[in-house]
């Protein structure tokens, strides 16, 4: 199952060119919508774990595709707006931020799992963190992205 999921995830890049026309603002909105759907899908874990795994696999493949589209759009936006050194710096900082977020997320899951010894409790904590993430995304969207006009991106 995991191997099939990973293959699907990697195959998703072959359909990315069909999304060339998706704007930066639209790709950011898509990520927010997917996070909302993912948050809601987490309730499935408490109903049927097997169904949850399939839903999560599908969402992660779609999310992976969407993140890549957003990344390309954002890179183009930065390249158009700033010089190459700024672009290079943002790429390094982005990789560092993503690594830190992943490490912190994994550590939280490990710590909560060790303390509670209950996967359900770990999922509940994860849902709280996703809600916190959604709050940040809504704030960022309204502050920085809402007024971004097509053609400026």
DSSP file (Angstrom, degrees, kcal/mol; ACC not computed):
  #  RESIDUE AA STRUCTURE BP1 BP2  ACC     N-H-->O    O-->H-N    N-H-->O    O-->H-N    TCO  KAPPA ALPHA  PHI   PSI    X-CA   Y-CA   Z-CA
    1    1 A X     >        0   0    0      0, 0.0     4,-2.3     0, 0.0     5,-0.2   0.000 360.0 360.0 360.0 -48.0    0.0    0.0    0.0
    2    2 A X  H  >  +     0   0    0      1,-0.2     4,-2.5     2,-0.2     5,-0.2   0.900 360.0  51.3 -65.0 -39.7    2.7    2.5    1.0
    3    3 A X  H  > S+     0   0    0      2,-0.2     4,-2.3     1,-0.2    -1,-0.2   0.909 109.9  49.3 -63.2 -41.5    4.7    1.7   -2.2
    4    4 A X  H  > S+     0   0    0      2,-0.2     4,-2.6     1,-0.2    -1,-0.2   0.909 110.9  50.4 -63.9 -41.3    1.7    2.2   -4.4
    5    5 A X  H  X S+     0   0    0     -4,-2.3     4,-2.6     2,-0.2    -2,-0.2   0.930 110.4  49.3 -60.9 -45.7    1.0    5.5   -2.6
    6    6 A X  H  X S+     0   0    0     -4,-2.5     4,-2.2     1,-0.2    -2,-0.2   0.883 110.8  50.1 -63.7 -38.4    4.6    6.7   -3.2
    7    7 A X  H  X S+     0   0    0     -4,-2.3     4,-2.5     2,-0.2    -1,-0.2   0.931 111.4  48.4 -64.4 -45.1    4.4    5.7   -6.8
    8    8 A X  H  X S+     0   0    0     -4,-2.6     4,-1.3     1,-0.2    -2,-0.2   0.905 109.7  53.6 -60.0 -41.3    1.2    7.7   -7.3
    9    9 A X  H  < S+     0   0    0     -4,-2.6     3,-0.4     1,-0.2     4,-0.3   0.926 112.4  43.1 -59.9 -45.6    2.7   10.6   -5.5
   10   10 A X  H >< S+     0   0    0     -4,-2.2     3,-1.1     1,-0.2    -1,-0.2   0.845 109.9  56.9 -70.4 -33.9    5.7   10.6   -7.9
   11   11 A X  H >< S+     0   0    0     -4,-2.5     3,-1.9     1,-0.2     4,-0.4   0.745  88.5  77.6 -68.6 -22.1    3.5   10.1  -10.9
   12   12 A X  G >X S+     0   0    0     -4,-1.3     3,-1.3    -3,-0.4     4,-0.5   0.766  79.9  69.5 -61.1 -24.0    1.5   13.2  -10.1
   13   13 A X  G X4 S+     0   0    0     -3,-1.1     3,-0.6    -4,-0.3     4,-0.5   0.759  87.0  67.3 -66.2 -21.5    4.3   15.4  -11.5
   14   14 A X  G <4 S+     0   0    0     -3,-1.9    -1,-0.3     1,-0.2    -2,-0.2   0.711 102.9  44.3 -72.6 -18.0    3.4   14.1  -15.0
   15   15 A X  G X4 S+     0   0    0     -3,-1.3     3,-1.4    -4,-0.4     4,-0.2   0.492  87.1  93.9-100.9  -4.0    0.1   16.0  -14.9
   16   16 A X  G X< S+     0   0    0     -3,-0.6     3,-2.6    -4,-0.5    -2,-0.1   0.871  74.1  64.8 -55.0 -40.6    1.6   19.2  -13.4
   17   17 A X  G >  S+     0   0    0     -4,-0.5     3,-1.3     1,-0.3    -1,-0.3   0.774  91.4  65.7 -58.2 -22.8    2.0   20.8  -16.9
   18   18 A X  G <  S+     0   0    0     -3,-1.4    -1,-0.3     1,-0.3     3,-0.3   0.610  98.0  55.7 -71.8  -9.5   -1.8   20.8  -17.2
   19   19 A X  G X   +     0   0    0     -3,-2.6     3,-1.5    -4,-0.2    -1,-0.3   0.085  68.3 116.2-109.6  22.1   -1.9   23.2  -14.4
   20   20 A X  T <  S+     0   0    0     -3,-1.3    -1,-0.2     1,-0.3    -2,-0.1   0.824  73.3  56.2 -58.9 -33.0    0.3   25.9  -15.9
   21   21 A X  T 3  S+     0   0    0     -3,-0.3     2,-0.3    -4,-0.1    -1,-0.3   0.531  77.9 112.9 -81.4  -5.8   -2.5   28.4  -16.0
   22   22 A X    <   -     0   0    0     -3,-1.5    -3,-0.0     1,-0.1    51,-0.0  -0.532  66.3-131.2 -70.6 127.6   -3.2   28.2  -12.3
   23   23 A X     >  -     0   0    0     -2,-0.3     4,-2.4     1,-0.1     5,-0.2  -0.248  16.1-111.4 -77.3 165.6   -2.3   31.5  -10.7
   24   24 A X  H  > S+     0   0    0      2,-0.2     4,-2.0     1,-0.2     5,-0.2   0.925 119.3  48.9 -60.2 -46.6   -0.3   32.0   -7.5
   25   25 A X  H  > S+     0   0    0      1,-0.2     4,-2.3     2,-0.2    -1,-0.2   0.907 112.2  48.3 -62.9 -42.7   -3.3   33.2   -5.6
   26   26 A X  H  > S+     0   0    0      1,-0.2     4,-2.3     2,-0.2    -1,-0.2   0.883 109.6  52.1 -65.5 -38.7   -5.4   30.3   -6.8
   27   27 A X  H  X S+     0   0    0     -4,-2.4     4,-1.6     2,-0.2    -1,-0.2   0.865 110.0  49.2 -68.5 -33.4   -2.7   27.7   -5.9
   28   28 A X  H  X S+     0   0    0     -4,-2.0     4,-1.8     2,-0.2    -2,-0.2   0.912 110.2  50.6 -68.8 -42.1   -2.5   29.2   -2.4
   29   29 A X  H  X S+     0   0    0     -4,-2.3     4,-2.6     1,-0.2    -2,-0.2   0.901 107.0  55.4 -60.1 -40.3   -6.3   29.0   -2.0
   30   30 A X  H  X S+     0   0    0     -4,-2.3     4,-2.7     1,-0.2    -1,-0.2   0.896 105.4  51.7 -60.1 -41.3   -6.1   25.4   -3.1
   31   31 A X  H  X S+     0   0    0     -4,-1.6     4,-2.1     2,-0.2    -1,-0.2   0.897 110.3  48.7 -63.6 -40.0   -3.7   24.6   -0.3
   32   32 A X  H  X S+     0   0    0     -4,-1.8     4,-2.1     2,-0.2    -2,-0.2   0.931 111.9  48.6 -65.0 -44.8   -6.0   26.2    2.3
   33   33 A X  H  X S+     0   0    0     -4,-2.6     4,-2.6     1,-0.2    -2,-0.2   0.914 111.0  50.7 -61.5 -43.2   -9.0   24.2    0.9
   34   34 A X  H  X S+     0   0    0     -4,-2.7     4,-2.8     1,-0.2    -1,-0.2   0.879 108.3  52.5 -63.4 -37.4   -7.0   21.0    1.0
   35   35 A X  H  X S+     0   0    0     -4,-2.1     4,-2.5     2,-0.2    -1,-0.2   0.895 109.6  49.2 -64.7 -38.6   -5.9   21.7    4.6
   36   36 A X  H  X S+     0   0    0     -4,-2.1     4,-2.4     2,-0.2    -2,-0.2   0.937 113.0  46.7 -64.4 -46.1   -9.6   22.2    5.6
   37   37 A X  H  X S+     0   0    0     -4,-2.6     4,-2.4     1,-0.2    -2,-0.2   0.909 112.5  50.6 -61.8 -41.9  -10.6   18.9    3.8
   38   38 A X  H  X S+     0   0    0     -4,-2.8     4,-1.1     2,-0.2    -2,-0.2   0.920 109.2  51.0 -62.5 -43.2   -7.6   17.1    5.5
   39   39 A X  H >< S+     0   0    0     -4,-2.5     3,-0.7     1,-0.2     4,-0.4   0.931 113.0  45.4 -59.2 -46.4   -8.7   18.5    8.9
   40   40 A X  H >< S+     0   0    0     -4,-2.4     3,-1.3     1,-0.2     4,-0.3   0.861 107.9  58.1 -65.9 -35.4  -12.3   17.3    8.4
   41   41 A X  H >< S+     0   0    0     -4,-2.4     3,-1.5     1,-0.3     4,-0.5   0.723  88.6  75.3 -69.0 -19.3  -11.0   13.9    7.1
   42   42 A X  G X< S+     0   0    0     -4,-1.1     3,-1.0    -3,-0.7     4,-0.5   0.769  82.8  67.0 -65.3 -23.5   -9.2   13.3   10.3
   43   43 A X  G X  S+     0   0    0     -3,-1.3     3,-0.9    -4,-0.4     4,-0.5   0.777  87.1  69.4 -65.2 -24.5  -12.5   12.5   12.0
   44   44 A X  G X> S+     0   0    0     -3,-1.5     4,-3.3    -4,-0.3     3,-1.3   0.815  85.0  69.9 -62.2 -29.6  -12.7    9.4    9.7
   45   45 A X  G <4 S+     0   0    0     -3,-1.0    -1,-0.2    -4,-0.5    -2,-0.2   0.882  98.0  49.0 -54.2 -39.7   -9.8    8.0   11.8
   46   46 A X  G <4 S+     0   0    0     -3,-0.9    -1,-0.3    -4,-0.5    -2,-0.2   0.613 117.8  40.9 -79.3 -11.9  -12.2    7.6   14.7
   47   47 A X  T <4 S-     0   0    0     -3,-1.3     2,-0.3    -4,-0.5    -2,-0.2   0.851 135.9  -6.5 -97.6 -51.7  -14.8    5.9   12.6
   48   48 A X     X  -     0   0    0     -4,-3.3     4,-2.1     1,-0.1    -1,-0.2  -0.852  53.6-162.4-152.9 109.7  -12.7    3.6   10.3
   49   49 A X  H  > S+     0   0    0     -2,-0.3     4,-2.2     1,-0.2     5,-0.1   0.876  92.3  54.3 -62.8 -40.1   -8.9    3.6   10.3
   50   50 A X  H  > S+     0   0    0      1,-0.2     4,-1.7     2,-0.2    -1,-0.2   0.918 109.7  46.6 -63.2 -43.2   -8.6    1.8    7.0
   51   51 A X  H  > S+     0   0    0      1,-0.2     4,-2.7     2,-0.2     5,-0.2   0.903 109.8  55.6 -63.7 -40.2  -10.8    4.3    5.2
   52   52 A X  H  X S+     0   0    0     -4,-2.1     4,-3.0    -8,-0.3    -2,-0.2   0.905 104.6  52.7 -58.2 -42.8   -8.8    7.1    6.8
   53   53 A X  H  X S+     0   0    0     -4,-2.2     4,-2.3     2,-0.2    -1,-0.2   0.909 111.3  46.0 -62.1 -42.5   -5.6    5.7    5.4
   54   54 A X  H  X S+     0   0    0     -4,-1.7     4,-2.3     2,-0.2    -2,-0.2   0.926 114.4  47.3 -65.6 -44.5   -7.0    5.6    1.9
   55   55 A X  H  X S+     0   0    0     -4,-2.7     4,-2.7     1,-0.2    -2,-0.2   0.922 112.8  49.6 -62.8 -43.6   -8.5    9.1    2.2
   56   56 A X  H  X S+     0   0    0     -4,-3.0     4,-2.6    -5,-0.2    -1,-0.2   0.907 109.4  51.7 -62.2 -42.0   -5.2   10.4    3.6
   57   57 A X  H  X S+     0   0    0     -4,-2.3     4,-1.9    -5,-0.2    -1,-0.2   0.921 111.8  46.6 -61.5 -44.0   -3.2    8.8    0.8
   58   58 A X  H  X S+     0   0    0     -4,-2.3     4,-2.2     1,-0.2    -2,-0.2   0.936 114.1  47.5 -63.2 -46.8   -5.4   10.4   -1.9
   59   59 A X  H  X S+     0   0    0     -4,-2.7     4,-3.1     1,-0.2    -2,-0.2   0.879 109.7  52.7 -64.4 -37.5   -5.3   13.8   -0.2
   60   60 A X  H  X S+     0   0    0     -4,-2.6     4,-2.8     2,-0.2    -1,-0.2   0.880 108.7  50.1 -68.0 -36.4   -1.5   13.7    0.2
   61   61 A X  H  X S+     0   0    0     -4,-1.9     4,-2.0     2,-0.2    -2,-0.2   0.937 114.9  43.7 -64.4 -45.8   -1.1   12.9   -3.5
   62   62 A X  H  X S+     0   0    0     -4,-2.2     4,-2.5     1,-0.2    -2,-0.2   0.909 114.5  50.3 -64.7 -41.6   -3.3   15.9   -4.4
   63   63 A X  H  X S+     0   0    0     -4,-3.1     4,-3.0     2,-0.2     5,-0.2   0.913 107.9  52.9 -63.2 -43.0   -1.6   18.0   -1.8
   64   64 A X  H  X S+     0   0    0     -4,-2.8     4,-1.9     1,-0.2    -1,-0.2   0.904 110.8  47.3 -58.7 -42.5    1.8   17.1   -3.2
   65   65 A X  H  X S+     0   0    0     -4,-2.0     4,-2.1     2,-0.2    -1,-0.2   0.929 113.9  47.5 -62.6 -46.4    0.7   18.2   -6.7
   66   66 A X  H  X S+     0   0    0     -4,-2.5     4,-2.7     1,-0.2    -2,-0.2   0.879 109.5  52.6 -66.1 -39.2   -0.7   21.4   -5.3
   67   67 A X  H  X S+     0   0    0     -4,-3.0     4,-2.9     2,-0.2    -1,-0.2   0.908 109.6  49.7 -63.2 -41.6    2.4   22.2   -3.3
   68   68 A X  H  X S+     0   0    0     -4,-1.9     4,-2.4    -5,-0.2    -2,-0.2   0.912 111.4  48.3 -64.7 -41.7    4.6   21.8   -6.4
   69   69 A X  H  X S+     0   0    0     -4,-2.1     4,-2.5     2,-0.2    -2,-0.2   0.927 113.6  47.3 -63.8 -44.5    2.3   24.0   -8.4
   70   70 A X  H  X S+     0   0    0     -4,-2.7     4,-3.2     1,-0.2     5,-0.3   0.925 110.7  53.0 -61.0 -44.0    2.3   26.7   -5.7
   71   71 A X  H  X S+     0   0    0     -4,-2.9     4,-2.4     2,-0.2    -2,-0.2   0.902 110.3  46.4 -59.6 -43.1    6.1   26.3   -5.4
   72   72 A X  H  X S+     0   0    0     -4,-2.4     4,-2.3     2,-0.2    -1,-0.2   0.942 114.9  47.1 -64.2 -47.2    6.6   26.9   -9.1
   73   73 A X  H  X S+     0   0    0     -4,-2.5     4,-2.2     1,-0.2    -2,-0.2   0.907 113.4  48.0 -61.4 -42.6    4.3   29.9   -9.1
   74   74 A X  H  X S+     0   0    0     -4,-3.2     4,-2.6     2,-0.2     5,-0.2   0.906 109.9  52.2 -66.8 -40.6    5.9   31.4   -6.0
   75   75 A X  H  X S+     0   0    0     -4,-2.4     4,-2.6    -5,-0.3    -1,-0.2   0.915 110.4  48.6 -60.2 -42.6    9.4   31.0   -7.5
   76   76 A X  H  X S+     0   0    0     -4,-2.3     4,-2.2     2,-0.2    -1,-0.2   0.899 110.2  52.1 -64.2 -40.0    8.3   32.8  -10.6
   77   77 A X  H  X S+     0   0    0     -4,-2.2     4,-2.0     2,-0.2    -2,-0.2   0.934 112.7  43.9 -60.8 -47.4    6.7   35.6   -8.6
   78   78 A X  H  X S+     0   0    0     -4,-2.6     4,-2.6     1,-0.2    -2,-0.2   0.898 112.3  53.1 -66.1 -40.3   10.0   36.1   -6.6
   79   79 A X  H  < S+     0   0    0     -4,-2.6    -1,-0.2    -5,-0.2    -2,-0.2   0.883 112.6  44.4 -63.0 -38.5   12.1   35.8   -9.7
   80   80 A X  H  < S+     0   0    0     -4,-2.2    -1,-0.2    -5,-0.2    -2,-0.2   0.870 120.0  40.2 -71.7 -36.7   10.0   38.6  -11.4
   81   81 A X  H  < S+     0   0    0     -4,-2.0     2,-0.2    -5,-0.2    -2,-0.2   0.805 119.6  30.0 -86.8 -31.3    9.9   40.9   -8.4
   82   82 A X  S  < S-     0   0    0     -4,-2.6     2,-0.0    -5,-0.2     0, 0.0  -0.738  85.8 -91.2-127.2 170.4   13.4   40.6   -7.0
   83   83 A X     >  -     0   0    0     -2,-0.2     4,-1.9     1,-0.1     3,-0.4  -0.240  47.5 -95.7 -78.6 174.6   17.0   40.0   -8.2
   84   84 A X  H  > S+     0   0    0      1,-0.2     4,-2.6     2,-0.2     5,-0.2   0.802 120.8  57.5 -65.0 -31.7   18.5   36.5   -8.4
   85   85 A X  H  > S+     0   0    0      2,-0.2     4,-2.5     1,-0.2    -1,-0.2   0.896 107.1  48.5 -66.3 -38.9   20.3   36.7   -5.0
   86   86 A X  H  > S+     0   0    0     -3,-0.4     4,-2.7     2,-0.2    -2,-0.2   0.920 111.9  50.0 -65.1 -43.5   17.0   37.3   -3.3
   87   87 A X  H  X S+     0   0    0     -4,-1.9     4,-2.0     2,-0.2    -2,-0.2   0.935 111.3  48.5 -58.9 -46.4   15.5   34.4   -5.1
   88   88 A X  H  X S+     0   0    0     -4,-2.6     4,-2.0     1,-0.2    -2,-0.2   0.921 111.7  49.4 -60.7 -45.3   18.4   32.2   -4.1
   89   89 A X  H  X S+     0   0    0     -4,-2.5     4,-2.8     1,-0.2     5,-0.2   0.904 109.2  51.7 -62.3 -41.7   18.1   33.3   -0.5
   90   90 A X  H  X S+     0   0    0     -4,-2.7     4,-2.5     1,-0.2    -1,-0.2   0.869 107.8  53.4 -64.6 -34.4   14.3   32.6   -0.4
   91   91 A X  H  X S+     0   0    0     -4,-2.0     4,-2.0     2,-0.2    -1,-0.2   0.926 111.6  44.5 -65.4 -44.2   15.0   29.1   -1.8
   92   92 A X  H  X S+     0   0    0     -4,-2.0     4,-2.3     2,-0.2    -2,-0.2   0.938 115.4  47.5 -63.7 -46.8   17.5   28.3    1.0
   93   93 A X  H  X S+     0   0    0     -4,-2.8     4,-2.9     1,-0.2    -2,-0.2   0.880 109.8  53.7 -63.1 -38.1   15.2   29.8    3.7
   94   94 A X  H  X S+     0   0    0     -4,-2.5     4,-2.5    -5,-0.2    -1,-0.2   0.920 109.6  47.4 -62.6 -43.5   12.2   27.9    2.3
   95   95 A X  H  X S+     0   0    0     -4,-2.0     4,-2.2     2,-0.2    -2,-0.2   0.897 113.4  48.2 -65.3 -40.0   14.1   24.6    2.5
   96   96 A X  H  X S+     0   0    0     -4,-2.3     4,-2.7     2,-0.2    -2,-0.2   0.931 112.4  48.7 -65.0 -45.2   15.3   25.4    6.0
   97   97 A X  H  X S+     0   0    0     -4,-2.9     4,-2.7     1,-0.2    -2,-0.2   0.910 112.1  48.4 -62.2 -43.0   11.7   26.4    7.1
   98   98 A X  H  X S+     0   0    0     -4,-2.5     4,-2.3     2,-0.2    -1,-0.2   0.902 112.5  48.7 -64.9 -40.5   10.2   23.2    5.6
   99   99 A X  H  X S+     0   0    0     -4,-2.2     4,-2.8     2,-0.2    -2,-0.2   0.928 112.7  47.8 -64.6 -44.6   12.8   21.0    7.3
  100  100 A X  H  X S+     0   0    0     -4,-2.7     4,-2.9     2,-0.2     5,-0.3   0.923 111.6  50.1 -62.6 -44.3   12.3   22.7   10.7
  101  101 A X  H  X S+     0   0    0     -4,-2.7     4,-2.5    -5,-0.2    -1,-0.2   0.920 113.1  46.8 -60.9 -43.2    8.5   22.4   10.4
  102  102 A X  H  X S+     0   0    0     -4,-2.3     4,-2.8     2,-0.2     5,-0.2   0.927 113.3  47.6 -63.9 -45.8    8.9   18.7    9.6
  103  103 A X  H  X S+     0   0    0     -4,-2.8     4,-2.6     2,-0.2    -2,-0.2   0.936 114.5  45.9 -62.3 -47.2   11.3   18.0   12.4
  104  104 A X  H  X S+     0   0    0     -4,-2.9     4,-2.4     2,-0.2    -1,-0.2   0.917 113.4  50.3 -62.5 -43.3    9.2   19.9   15.0
  105  105 A X  H  X S+     0   0    0     -4,-2.5     4,-2.2    -5,-0.3    -2,-0.2   0.932 112.5  45.8 -60.3 -47.0    6.0   18.1   13.7
  106  106 A X  H  X S+     0   0    0     -4,-2.8     4,-2.6     1,-0.2    -2,-0.2   0.903 112.2  51.7 -64.1 -40.8    7.6   14.7   13.9
  107  107 A X  H  X S+     0   0    0     -4,-2.6     4,-2.9    -5,-0.2     5,-0.2   0.898 108.7  50.9 -63.1 -39.8    9.1   15.4   17.4
  108  108 A X  H  X S+     0   0    0     -4,-2.4     4,-2.9     2,-0.2     5,-0.3   0.928 110.9  48.4 -62.6 -44.5    5.7   16.5   18.6
  109  109 A X  H  X S+     0   0    0     -4,-2.2     4,-2.6     2,-0.2    -2,-0.2   0.921 113.4  47.7 -61.7 -43.6    4.1   13.3   17.3
  110  110 A X  H  X S+     0   0    0     -4,-2.6     4,-2.5     2,-0.2    -2,-0.2   0.942 114.4  45.8 -62.2 -48.3    6.8   11.2   18.9
  111  111 A X  H  X S+     0   0    0     -4,-2.9     4,-2.5     2,-0.2     5,-0.2   0.934 115.3  45.4 -63.4 -47.2    6.6   13.0   22.3
  112  112 A X  H  X S+     0   0    0     -4,-2.9     4,-2.9    -5,-0.2     5,-0.4   0.915 113.6  51.2 -62.8 -42.0    2.8   12.9   22.4
  113  113 A X  H  X S+     0   0    0     -4,-2.6     4,-2.1    -5,-0.3    -2,-0.2   0.898 112.5  45.7 -61.3 -41.2    2.8    9.3   21.3
  114  114 A X  H  < S+     0   0    0     -4,-2.5    -1,-0.2    -5,-0.2    -2,-0.2   0.877 116.3  45.0 -70.3 -38.0    5.3    8.4   24.1
  115  115 A X  H  < S+     0   0    0     -4,-2.5    -2,-0.2    -5,-0.2    -1,-0.2   0.929 126.7  27.2 -72.0 -45.3    3.5   10.3   26.8
  116  116 A X  H  < S-     0   0    0     -4,-2.9    -3,-0.2    -5,-0.2    -2,-0.2   0.788  79.2-153.3 -91.0 -28.4   -0.1    9.1   25.9
  117  117 A X     <  +     0   0    0     -4,-2.1     2,-0.4    -5,-0.4    -4,-0.1   0.765  64.0 111.8  56.3  26.0    0.6    5.7   24.4
  118  118 A X     >  -     0   0    0     -6,-0.3     4,-1.8     1,-0.1     3,-0.3  -0.961  57.8-160.5-134.8 114.2   -2.6    6.3   22.5
  119  119 A X  H  > S+     0   0    0     -2,-0.4     4,-2.5     1,-0.2     5,-0.2   0.858  94.3  59.4 -62.6 -35.5   -2.7    6.9   18.8
  120  120 A X  H  > S+     0   0    0      1,-0.2     4,-2.0     2,-0.2    -1,-0.2   0.896 105.3  48.6 -59.6 -40.6   -6.2    8.5   19.1
  121  121 A X  H  > S+     0   0    0     -3,-0.3     4,-2.4     2,-0.2    -1,-0.2   0.888 109.2  53.1 -67.2 -38.9   -4.8   11.2   21.4
  122  122 A X  H  X S+     0   0    0     -4,-1.8     4,-2.5     1,-0.2    -2,-0.2   0.910 108.7  50.1 -60.9 -42.2   -1.9   11.8   19.0
  123  123 A X  H  X S+     0   0    0     -4,-2.5     4,-2.4     2,-0.2    -2,-0.2   0.904 108.9  52.1 -63.3 -41.3   -4.4   12.3   16.2
  124  124 A X  H  X S+     0   0    0     -4,-2.0     4,-1.8     2,-0.2    -2,-0.2   0.914 110.7  47.3 -62.3 -42.8   -6.4   14.8   18.4
  125  125 A X  H  X S+     0   0    0     -4,-2.4     4,-2.2     1,-0.2    -2,-0.2   0.917 110.7  52.5 -62.7 -42.4   -3.2   16.8   19.1
  126  126 A X  H  X S+     0   0    0     -4,-2.5     4,-2.2     1,-0.2    -2,-0.2   0.889 106.4  53.4 -60.5 -39.8   -2.4   16.7   15.4
  127  127 A X  H  X S+     0   0    0     -4,-2.4     4,-2.3     2,-0.2    -1,-0.2   0.880 106.7  52.2 -63.3 -38.1   -5.8   18.1   14.7
  128  128 A X  H  X S+     0   0    0     -4,-1.8     4,-2.2     2,-0.2    -1,-0.2   0.917 109.8  48.9 -63.6 -42.6   -5.2   21.0   17.1
  129  129 A X  H  X S+     0   0    0     -4,-2.2     4,-2.5     1,-0.2    -2,-0.2   0.872 109.3  52.1 -65.8 -36.3   -2.0   21.8   15.3
  130  130 A X  H  X S+     0   0    0     -4,-2.2     4,-2.8     2,-0.2    -1,-0.2   0.906 108.3  51.4 -66.2 -40.1   -3.7   21.7   11.9
  131  131 A X  H  X S+     0   0    0     -4,-2.3     4,-2.2     2,-0.2    -2,-0.2   0.919 110.2  49.2 -60.5 -42.7   -6.3   24.1   13.3
  132  132 A X  H  X S+     0   0    0     -4,-2.2     4,-1.9     2,-0.2    -2,-0.2   0.921 111.3  49.7 -61.1 -44.3   -3.5   26.4   14.4
  133  133 A X  H  X S+     0   0    0     -4,-2.5     4,-2.5     1,-0.2    -2,-0.2   0.905 109.1  52.0 -60.7 -43.2   -1.9   26.1   11.0
  134  134 A X  H  X S+     0   0    0     -4,-2.8     4,-2.8     1,-0.2     5,-0.2   0.896 106.5  53.6 -62.0 -40.1   -5.2   26.9    9.3
  135  135 A X  H  X S+     0   0    0     -4,-2.2     4,-2.2     1,-0.2    -1,-0.2   0.918 110.3  47.2 -60.2 -43.1   -5.5   30.1   11.5
  136  136 A X  H  X S+     0   0    0     -4,-1.9     4,-2.9     2,-0.2    -2,-0.2   0.914 111.8  50.7 -64.0 -43.1   -2.1   31.2   10.3
  137  137 A X  H  X S+     0   0    0     -4,-2.5     4,-2.8     2,-0.2    -2,-0.2   0.912 110.3  48.7 -63.4 -42.6   -3.0   30.5    6.7
  138  138 A X  H  X S+     0   0    0     -4,-2.8     4,-2.5     2,-0.2     5,-0.2   0.917 112.8  48.7 -62.6 -42.7   -6.2   32.5    6.9
  139  139 A X  H  X S+     0   0    0     -4,-2.2     4,-2.3    -5,-0.2     5,-0.2   0.950 113.4  46.5 -60.6 -49.8   -4.3   35.4    8.5
  140  140 A X  H  X>S+     0   0    0     -4,-2.9     4,-3.2     1,-0.2     5,-1.0   0.900 111.7  51.9 -60.1 -41.8   -1.6   35.2    5.8
  141  141 A X  I  X>S+     0   0    0     -4,-2.8     5,-3.1     1,-0.2     4,-1.0   0.951 113.6  42.6 -61.4 -48.7   -4.2   35.0    3.0
  142  142 A X  I  <5S+     0   0    0     -4,-2.5    -1,-0.2     3,-0.2    -2,-0.2   0.829 121.5  40.8 -69.7 -30.8   -6.1   38.0    4.2
  143  143 A X  I  <5S+     0   0    0     -4,-2.3    -2,-0.2    -5,-0.2    -1,-0.2   0.899 134.7   9.5 -82.9 -42.0   -3.0   40.1    4.9
  144  144 A X  I  <5S+     0   0    0     -4,-3.2    -3,-0.2    -5,-0.2    -2,-0.2   0.743 130.2  34.9-113.5 -28.7   -0.8   39.2    1.9
  145  145 A X  I ><<S+     0   0    0     -4,-1.0     3,-1.7    -5,-1.0    -3,-0.2   0.765  93.6  76.2-106.0 -29.2   -2.6   37.3   -0.7
  146  146 A X  T 3 <S+     0   0    0     -5,-3.1    -4,-0.1     1,-0.3    -1,-0.1   0.852 103.3  40.2 -55.5 -39.8   -6.2   38.5   -0.8
  147  147 A X  T 3  S+     0   0    0     -6,-0.2     2,-0.4    -5,-0.1    -1,-0.3   0.351  82.4 123.7 -96.1   6.1   -5.4   41.7   -2.7
  148  148 A X    <   -     0   0    0     -3,-1.7     2,-0.3     1,-0.0    -3,-0.0  -0.542  54.6-143.8 -68.6 124.5   -2.8   40.2   -5.1
  149  149 A X    >>  -     0   0    0     -2,-0.4     3,-1.9     1,-0.1     4,-0.6  -0.656  19.7 -99.7 -95.9 147.3   -4.0   41.0   -8.6
  150  150 A X  T 34 S+     0   0    0     -2,-0.3    -1,-0.1     1,-0.3  -127,-0.0  -0.373 112.6  30.6 -61.6 138.9   -3.6   38.7  -11.6
  151  151 A X  T 34 S+     0   0    0     -2,-0.1    -1,-0.3    -3,-0.0    -3,-0.0  -0.009 106.7  75.1  96.6 -28.7   -0.7   39.7  -13.7
  152  152 A X  T <4        0   0    0     -3,-1.9    -2,-0.2     1,-0.2   -71,-0.0   0.609 360.0 360.0 -85.2 -14.6    1.2   41.0  -10.6
  153  153 A X     <        0   0    0     -4,-0.6    -1,-0.2    -5,-0.0   -73,-0.1   0.422 360.0 360.0 -96.6 360.0    1.9   37.4   -9.6
